[in-house]
Amino acid sequence: MMEILEQSWVIVVLIPIFVILYSFRILREYERGVVFMLGRFWRVKGPGLVIIIPILQQMVRVDLRTRVLDVPEQDVISRDNVSVKVNAVVYFRAIDAEKAIIQVEDFMNATSQLAQTTLRSVLGQHELDEMLSERERLNADIQQSLDEQTDAWGIKVSNVELKHVDLDERMIRAIAKQAEAERLRRAKVIDAEGEFQAAAKFFEAAEILAKQSQAMQLRYLTTLQTIAGDRSNTIVFPLPLELIGDLVSKRS
């Protein structure tokens, strides 16, 4: 009988001790505790020492640090009907612990699924050239769209980065051909502009030579000097049109 009383006394003493110890919770600086009183939301506590009334209250921890979400590779059809595979990385964090627990069942999984659908939706509105050359603008568009939708969950999307935009081999060859054609087009344009500028300069020089006979004679002598320095076996001496005209007039 005495042993039973002693055991009962030990149990009576230990139970309050365990209850008191269980009531104390310590939350780190980056943690918050969402406390429920009999199933209803009561308040958000932390960081530091938090006291919870057993049975009557329950607490759910929420980590407020920035999380990194690797969005799996998605099949995207661009606005110009090109199929590409795109993956990205999303940086987000919980800024409202109450909403993150009450408004959505699992905010990590919900944000992941929403990021996948938003990635396909936003990129599908742009052409392939924009995906390859305007990533910063696309990152901002995806981030803004995600942030607007996760705001109701107490989630802040701080950054989105497209990692890879993969094309199949046929599309890569087509883009290479397009780039080569563009380079040839630019080369022809530059060559045509050079010919146009050269023709304009020749026209200006012809006008000057036509107005100044001394300039024409100087040009004639310069040409003779250039021909004399040539090692070719055949030398052609140009005759001024004025000299030929004088000879014809004298014979007549």
C-alpha positions in Angstrom: 0.0 0.0 0.0 2.8 2.4 0.9 4.5 1.6 -2.4 1.4 2.5 -4.3 1.0 5.8 -2.4 4.7 6.6 -3.1 4.3 5.9 -6.8 1.1 8.0 -7.0 2.9 10.9 -5.2 5.7 10.7 -7.8 3.3 10.8 -10.6 1.4 13.7 -9.1 4.7 15.7 -8.8 6.1 14.8 -12.2 2.9 15.6 -14.2 2.9 19.3 -13.4 6.7 19.5 -14.1 6.2 17.9 -17.5 3.3 20.2 -18.2 5.3 23.3 -17.2 8.3 22.2 -19.3 6.0 21.5 -22.3 4.5 24.9 -22.0 7.7 26.7 -22.7 8.8 27.1 -26.4 11.8 29.0 -27.7 11.5 30.6 -31.1 14.6 31.7 -33.0 14.9 35.2 -34.5 13.7 34.1 -37.9 10.8 32.0 -36.5 7.2 33.0 -35.6 4.6 30.9 -33.8 1.0 30.9 -34.9 -1.0 30.1 -31.8 -4.5 28.6 -31.9 -6.8 28.7 -28.9 -9.3 25.7 -29.0 -8.9 25.6 -32.8 -9.4 29.3 -33.4 -6.6 31.7 -34.3 -5.4 33.6 -31.2 -2.2 35.5 -32.1 1.3 35.3 -33.6 4.2 35.0 -31.0 7.9 35.2 -31.1 10.8 35.4 -31.4 12.1 34.4 -27.9 10.4 32.5 -25.1 6.8 31.6 -25.7 4.4 30.0 -23.2 1.7 27.7 -24.5 -1.2 26.4 -22.4 -1.2 22.6 -23.0 -4.4 21.1 -24.5 -6.1 24.5 -24.8 -3.5 26.0 -27.2 -1.5 24.7 -30.1 1.4 26.4 -31.9 2.6 26.1 -35.5 6.1 27.3 -36.3 6.7 29.4 -39.4 10.2 30.1 -40.9 10.5 33.6 -42.2 13.8 33.2 -44.0 14.1 33.5 -47.8 13.6 30.1 -49.5 15.0 29.0 -52.9 12.6 27.1 -55.1 14.0 25.3 -58.2 11.1 25.2 -60.7 11.2 22.0 -62.7 11.7 22.1 -66.5 8.6 23.2 -68.3 7.4 22.8 -71.9 6.5 26.2 -73.2 5.1 27.2 -76.6 6.1 30.7 -77.5 3.8 33.2 -79.3 5.5 32.4 -82.6 4.7 28.6 -82.1 8.2 27.5 -81.1 8.4 24.7 -78.5 11.1 25.2 -75.8 12.0 23.8 -72.4 12.5 26.4 -69.7 13.4 26.1 -66.0 13.9 28.8 -63.4 14.7 29.5 -59.8 12.3 31.5 -57.5 13.3 33.3 -54.3 10.5 33.9 -51.8 9.7 34.2 -48.1 6.8 34.3 -45.7 6.1 37.8 -44.5 2.8 37.2 -42.8 2.9 34.0 -40.6 -0.9 34.1 -40.0 -1.8 34.1 -43.7 0.9 31.5 -44.5 -0.7 29.0 -42.2 -4.4 29.9 -42.4 -5.0 30.9 -46.0 -3.1 28.0 -47.6 -2.5 24.4 -46.6 1.1 24.1 -47.7 2.5 27.4 -48.9 5.8 25.8 -50.1 4.0 23.3 -52.4 1.4 25.9 -53.4 4.1 28.4 -54.4 5.9 25.7 -56.4 2.8 24.8 -58.4 1.9 28.4 -59.0 5.4 29.2 -60.2 5.2 26.4 -62.8 1.9 27.5 -64.2 2.9 31.2 -64.2 6.2 30.4 -66.0 4.3 28.7 -68.8 1.6 31.4 -69.0 3.9 34.5 -69.0 6.5 33.0 -71.4 3.8 31.8 -73.8 2.9 35.5 -74.4 6.4 36.3 -75.8 8.3 35.2 -78.9 11.4 33.1 -78.9 13.7 36.1 -79.6 12.4 37.8 -76.5 13.1 34.7 -74.4 16.7 34.6 -75.6 17.5 38.4 -75.5 15.2 40.0 -72.9 15.6 37.7 -69.9 15.7 40.6 -67.4 12.3 41.9 -68.5 10.8 38.4 -68.5 12.2 37.8 -65.0 10.5 40.9 -63.8 7.2 40.0 -65.4 7.1 36.5 -63.9 8.2 37.9 -60.5 5.4 40.5 -60.5 2.8 38.0 -61.6 3.8 35.6 -58.9 4.0 38.2 -56.2 0.5 39.5 -56.9 -1.0 36.0 -56.6 0.9 34.9 -53.5 0.2 38.1 -51.6 -3.1 36.6 -50.3 -1.0 33.8 -48.7 1.4 36.2 -46.9 4.2 35.2 -49.3 6.6 37.7 -50.9 8.3 36.7 -54.1 11.5 38.7 -54.2 13.2 37.5 -57.4 12.8 35.1 -60.3 15.7 34.0 -62.6 15.3 32.0 -65.8 18.1 29.4 -65.8 17.9 27.7 -69.2 16.0 28.0 -72.4 16.6 24.8 -74.3 15.8 24.3 -78.0 15.8 21.1 -80.1 18.5 20.6 -82.8 16.3 21.6 -85.7 15.5 24.9 -84.1 19.1 25.5 -83.3 20.1 24.9 -87.0 17.3 27.2 -88.2 18.4 30.0 -85.8 22.0 29.6 -87.0 20.9 29.9 -90.7 18.8 33.0 -89.8 21.8 34.6 -88.0 24.0 33.8 -91.1 21.5 35.4 -93.4 21.3 38.4 -91.2 25.0 38.8 -91.3 25.1 38.6 -95.1 22.3 41.1 -95.3 24.2 43.6 -93.1 27.4 43.0 -95.2 25.5 43.8 -98.4 24.0 46.9 -96.9 27.3 48.1 -95.7 28.9 47.4 -99.1 26.1 49.3 -100.9 26.4 52.2 -98.5 30.2 52.3 -99.3 29.5 52.3 -103.0 27.0 55.1 -102.6 29.4 57.2 -100.6 32.2 56.5 -103.1 30.0 57.5 -106.1 29.1 60.7 -104.3 32.8 61.5 -103.8 33.6 60.7 -107.4 30.8 63.0 -108.5 32.1 65.9 -106.4 35.7 65.3 -107.7 34.4 65.3 -111.3 32.6 68.6 -110.8 35.8 70.2 -109.4 37.9 68.9 -112.3 35.4 70.1 -114.8 35.5 73.6 -113.3 39.3 73.9 -112.9 41.4 73.0 -116.0 44.6 73.3 -113.9 43.2 70.6 -111.6 42.6 68.4 -114.6 46.2 68.8 -115.8 47.5 68.0 -112.3 45.4 64.9 -112.2 46.7 63.9 -115.6 50.3 64.3 -114.5 49.6 62.3 -111.3 48.2 59.5 -113.3 51.3 59.4 -115.6 53.5 59.2 -112.5 51.5 56.3 -111.2 51.6 54.4 -114.5 55.4 55.0 -114.8 55.9 53.3 -111.4 54.0 50.2 -112.5 56.1 47.2 -113.6 53.7 46.1 -116.3 55.0 45.6 -119.8 52.1 47.6 -121.3 51.8 51.3 -120.7 48.8 53.2 -121.8 49.2 57.0 -122.1 45.9 58.8 -121.8 45.3 61.9 -124.0 43.3 64.8 -122.8 40.1 65.3 -124.6 41.0 69.0 -125.1 44.2 68.0 -127.0 42.3 65.6 -129.3 39.7 68.3 -130.0 42.4 70.8 -131.0 44.0 68.3 -133.4 40.6 67.5 -135.1 39.9 71.2 -135.5 43.2 71.9 -137.1 42.8 69.2 -139.7 39.4 70.4 -140.6 
